[in-house]
Amino acid sequence: MELARAYRAERAPVANAFRVWQQPAKHALRAARVKLAWEAAGGEVVDEYTARRSGLHEPEEGDSRVRLVLKGDDDPSSALDGDFSERDRKELAERANRDGVWGVCGQFWNGRDWEEVDSCWGFIGDDWKGSGCDVDIMGAVLDALEVHDAALADAMEAARPDLYA
């Protein structure tokens, strides 16, 4: 039932100043599945400062092994790339100065360090939420963690074949 609720939330129409938009069904279902898996893995969103501080020590038992790290973009012009009217470009520049320009980086804990898997840059404020990039990065991080854990299990099995039937 949780998947159905998450799917309906992803599929709900969104209105802005220009139009009403509804995500296609297959994209909404994928987003719902990825977000539920992220939540089940204890995925979190942290800022760059918190990520740097937590990177100094190993996550404790029960802490998340997956995270999205928000990093400030030193070059705000990346958010202004595109075919915008002069008025829109001015409004975007004002928002970029006010809310900042950010990158979203997906990471997982590999047992020694936080390993960066994917990232996307040029978001003004929290525009990254619901952009589709958030779900893509979460999915890439979860896939990379699964591959890492499988390789680790294979290495453990190869090191001690007498323990595994």
Order of alpha helices (4+ residues) and beta strands (2+ residues): alpha-beta-beta-alpha-beta-alpha-beta-alpha-beta-beta-alpha
